[in-house]
Amino acid sequence: MQTQDVITLARSYLNDPSSAGRWSDATLINFYNIASQEVIRDVEFPESRVTTTTVANQQEYATPELITVYRVYLAGQLLTPTTLQVLEGHQSMDYDQNALSGYPVTTTQTPGSGGPPGTTGPYSPSWNVTPPAAYPVANAFGPPVADAQMWGPNQRPRYYFRGGSIGIVPAPAGVYDLVLD
């Protein structure tokens, strides 16, 4: 199908028989482009892939505008989706403070952490003071994946979104391929 076929059909529906009528060809092509983009967005087609490279010890990475994320891989390892609220234990009203939970993590954020600036000390949430890890990360938990549990050591790596960025817990300790489908 050629663009002119679409223009001819649109003119027929609009009862606008020529390009000298109410709508120019350029305007109708613009309307067609907008409608095509909306259809593609609404049906989520085609599925695409975004690939970037991590930076050692950096937890969050800017992403382009995304409609839906189906899968996230880091160094080939499938990551578990989560939210910051889940990582901190809001769903179970635990409100993670690593000194109280007994997690063996540090009490200082790694530079590049996604936590609030200045977070340090014994009452820091575990997700943002967990030291960076080499990927793929081994985990001590078998299936099912702990996706509704606050963050703790030996869990499968997780990802979260904040604004236009994706965060990885634990942060990658090296340079790896980060792939979003």
JOCOR-V184785 format. One record per backbone hydrogen bond with DSSP energy under -1.0 kcal/mol. NH is the residue of the N-H (numbers start at 1). CO is the residue of the C=O. Records with the same first field share a line. If there is no record, write none. Layout:
NH->CO  CO
//
This chain:
6->2
7->3
8->4
9->5
10->6
11->7
12->8
13->9
14->10
16->11
21->18
28->24
29->25
30->26
31->27
32->28
33->29
34->30
35->31
36->32
37->33
38->34
39->35
40->36
41->37
42->38
43->39
45->40
50->180
52->178
54->176
57->172
58->55
59->112
61->166
63->164
73->179
74->77
75->177
77->74
79->72
80->157
82->159
87->83
88->84
89->86
90->85
93->90
94->89
96->88
98->124
99->122
100->97
101->97
102->98
105->103
109->119
113->110
119->116
121->107
124->121
130->126
133->171
140->154
147->145
151->87
158->169
159->80
160->167
162->165
165->162
166->61
167->160
168->59
169->158
173->133
178->52
179->73
180->50
181->71
//
